[in-house]
């Protein structure tokens, strides 16, 4: 390995904390994090983390949103260098994102909706309705013990201004239903036309019966 390739990323970006933050955000582009969670994950002092978050948000590399009285930060995938950062910090994910065969990223409209609950939501499937039918049908897979996803779905319904029909399954429950070929889940995934698929963990098996 030559000297250039072995250069630590903190030298490239001028700050160890900044490099760690970029690594965290662009290796997890479908997730958002609050400040104290970030300090635990990257093992840096909170003052340093706050300062670099302010710097990165100031130049538009990351974005923030308030949910449940907490400020969550996430990668801004609309930034002109976003995909370059993703290729640098998570090249395997960047390659998957370029593959046209299956859509793993939410559209920009649902991206805004999903970010506040990304730490609770493991997967989401939005189904297209037949022409002339109003509303949205969702299958939500994640942690709803504190009713975060239920309250979120109610907020989304108001923002959409149209009926929202949804089912929430815990991750383990969903995987069990798939393993036993549950008629409801398998029927939904095999027969319905999927409009959006948010599935960073790749647990949604569309048209495939797993062992």
C-alpha positions as CSV (number, residue, x, y, z in Angstrom):
1,X,0.0,0.0,0.0
2,X,1.4,3.4,-0.9
3,X,1.7,6.4,1.4
4,X,-1.2,8.2,-0.1
5,X,-3.6,5.3,0.4
6,X,-2.6,4.8,4.0
7,X,-3.3,8.4,5.0
8,X,-5.7,8.5,7.9
9,X,-9.0,10.1,7.0
10,X,-8.7,12.6,9.9
11,X,-5.7,14.1,8.1
12,X,-7.7,14.4,4.9
13,X,-10.7,16.1,6.6
14,X,-8.7,18.0,9.2
15,X,-10.4,16.5,12.3
16,X,-10.7,13.1,13.8
17,X,-14.2,13.8,15.0
18,X,-15.3,15.1,11.6
19,X,-13.9,12.0,9.9
20,X,-15.8,9.7,12.3
21,X,-19.0,11.6,11.8
22,X,-18.8,11.4,8.0
23,X,-18.1,7.7,8.4
24,X,-21.1,7.2,10.7
25,X,-23.5,9.1,8.5
26,X,-22.5,7.9,5.1
27,X,-22.1,4.3,6.1
28,X,-25.7,4.5,7.5
29,X,-27.4,6.8,5.0
30,X,-30.9,5.5,6.0
31,X,-30.5,6.2,9.7
32,X,-30.6,9.4,11.8
33,X,-28.9,9.9,15.2
34,X,-29.2,12.2,18.1
35,X,-26.2,13.9,19.8
36,X,-25.6,11.7,22.8
37,X,-26.2,8.6,20.7
38,X,-23.5,9.9,18.3
39,X,-21.0,10.5,21.1
40,X,-21.4,6.9,22.3
41,X,-21.1,5.5,18.8
42,X,-18.0,7.4,17.7
43,X,-16.5,7.7,21.3
44,X,-15.7,11.4,21.1
45,X,-16.4,14.3,23.5
46,X,-19.8,15.9,23.2
47,X,-18.5,19.4,22.7
48,X,-16.3,18.3,19.8
49,X,-19.3,16.4,18.3
50,X,-21.6,19.4,18.6
51,X,-19.0,21.7,17.0
52,X,-18.4,19.4,14.0
53,X,-22.2,18.7,13.6
54,X,-22.7,22.5,13.4
55,X,-19.9,22.7,10.8
56,X,-21.2,19.8,8.7
57,X,-24.7,21.1,8.8
58,X,-23.6,24.6,7.9
59,X,-22.1,23.4,4.6
60,X,-25.1,21.1,3.9
61,X,-23.3,17.7,4.2
62,X,-25.7,16.6,6.9
63,X,-29.3,17.6,7.8
64,X,-31.2,17.8,11.0
65,X,-34.8,17.3,12.1
66,X,-36.6,17.5,15.4
67,X,-38.7,14.6,16.6
68,X,-39.9,13.8,20.1
69,X,-38.1,16.9,21.5
70,X,-34.7,15.5,20.1
71,X,-32.7,16.8,17.2
72,X,-31.7,14.0,14.8
73,X,-28.9,14.3,12.3
74,X,-28.5,12.3,9.1
75,X,-26.5,12.3,5.9
76,X,-27.9,14.8,3.3
77,X,-28.0,12.6,0.2
78,X,-29.0,15.6,-1.9
79,X,-25.5,17.2,-1.4
80,X,-23.3,17.3,-4.5
81,X,-20.6,15.2,-2.8
82,X,-23.0,12.8,-1.0
83,X,-22.3,9.8,-3.3
84,X,-18.6,10.5,-3.2
85,X,-18.7,10.3,0.6
86,X,-20.7,7.1,0.4
87,X,-18.2,5.5,-2.0
88,X,-15.4,6.5,0.4
89,X,-17.0,5.3,3.7
90,X,-19.3,2.5,2.4
91,X,-18.3,1.4,-1.1
92,X,-20.3,-1.8,-0.9
93,X,-23.5,0.2,-0.2
94,X,-22.7,2.7,-2.9
95,X,-22.4,-0.2,-5.4
96,X,-25.8,-1.6,-4.4
97,X,-27.4,1.8,-4.7
98,X,-26.2,2.0,-8.3
99,X,-27.8,-1.4,-9.2
100,X,-31.1,-0.7,-11.0
101,X,-32.6,-4.1,-10.4
102,X,-34.0,-3.5,-6.9
103,X,-34.8,-0.2,-5.2
104,X,-33.5,-0.1,-1.6
105,X,-33.7,3.6,-1.1
106,X,-36.9,5.5,-0.3
107,X,-37.9,8.3,-2.8
108,X,-37.2,11.8,-1.7
109,X,-40.8,12.4,-0.6
110,X,-40.8,9.4,1.7
111,X,-37.2,10.0,2.8
112,X,-38.3,13.1,4.7
113,X,-41.1,11.0,6.4
114,X,-38.8,8.1,7.4
115,X,-35.8,9.8,8.9
116,X,-37.4,10.7,12.3
117,X,-38.3,7.0,12.9
118,X,-35.4,5.3,11.2
119,X,-34.1,4.0,14.5
120,X,-37.4,2.2,15.1
121,X,-38.3,1.3,11.5
122,X,-36.5,-1.8,10.1
123,X,-38.4,-1.9,6.8
124,X,-41.3,-0.3,5.0
125,X,-43.3,-1.5,2.0
126,X,-45.7,0.9,0.3
127,X,-48.1,-0.7,-2.1
128,X,-49.6,0.9,-5.2
129,X,-53.4,0.9,-5.2
130,X,-55.4,0.3,-8.3
131,X,-56.1,3.4,-10.5
132,X,-59.0,5.4,-9.1
133,X,-58.5,4.2,-5.5
134,X,-57.4,6.7,-2.9
135,X,-55.2,6.2,0.0
136,X,-51.9,4.6,0.9
137,X,-51.3,1.0,2.0
138,X,-48.2,0.3,4.2
139,X,-46.5,-2.6,5.8
140,X,-44.2,-1.4,8.6
141,X,-41.7,-3.7,10.2
142,X,-40.0,-2.4,13.4
143,X,-40.1,-1.7,17.1
144,X,-43.5,-0.2,18.1
145,X,-43.3,-1.0,21.8
146,X,-43.5,2.7,22.7
147,X,-46.0,3.4,19.9
148,X,-43.5,5.6,18.0
149,X,-44.4,4.0,14.7
150,X,-48.2,4.2,15.4
151,X,-48.0,8.0,16.2
152,X,-45.7,8.5,13.2
153,X,-48.2,6.8,10.9
154,X,-51.0,9.1,12.2
155,X,-48.8,12.2,11.5
156,X,-48.0,10.9,8.0
157,X,-51.7,10.4,7.3
158,X,-52.4,14.0,8.1
159,X,-49.5,15.2,6.0
160,X,-50.6,13.0,3.1
161,X,-54.2,14.2,3.3
162,X,-55.5,10.8,2.3
163,X,-56.4,7.6,4.1
164,X,-53.5,5.5,5.3
165,X,-54.0,1.8,5.9
166,X,-51.1,0.2,7.7
167,X,-50.0,-2.9,9.5
168,X,-47.1,-2.9,12.0
169,X,-45.1,-6.1,12.6
170,X,-42.2,-6.6,15.0
171,X,-39.1,-7.7,13.1
172,X,-39.0,-11.2,14.7
173,X,-42.7,-11.6,14.1
174,X,-42.3,-10.7,10.5
175,X,-39.4,-13.1,10.0
176,X,-41.3,-15.9,11.7
177,X,-44.3,-15.3,9.5
178,X,-42.1,-15.5,6.4
179,X,-40.5,-18.7,7.7
180,X,-43.9,-20.5,8.1
181,X,-45.2,-19.0,4.9
182,X,-47.9,-17.0,6.7
183,X,-50.8,-16.6,4.2
184,X,-51.4,-12.9,5.0
185,X,-47.8,-11.8,4.7
186,X,-46.9,-13.9,1.7
187,X,-50.0,-12.9,-0.1
188,X,-49.4,-9.2,0.4
189,X,-45.8,-9.4,-0.8
190,X,-46.4,-11.7,-3.7
191,X,-49.6,-10.3,-5.1
192,X,-49.4,-6.5,-4.5
193,X,-47.6,-4.0,-6.7
194,X,-44.9,-2.4,-4.6
195,X,-44.4,1.3,-5.1
196,X,-41.7,2.0,-2.5
197,X,-39.4,-0.3,-0.6
198,X,-37.3,0.9,2.4
199,X,-35.3,-2.1,3.4
200,X,-31.7,-1.3,4.6
201,X,-31.4,-4.6,6.4
202,X,-32.7,-6.5,3.3
203,X,-35.2,-8.5,5.3
204,X,-38.1,-8.1,2.9
205,X,-38.2,-11.1,0.7
206,X,-40.4,-10.2,-2.3
207,X,-41.8,-13.2,-4.1
208,X,-39.3,-15.5,-2.3
209,X,-40.1,-18.1,0.3
210,X,-37.1,-18.4,2.7
211,X,-36.1,-21.5,4.5
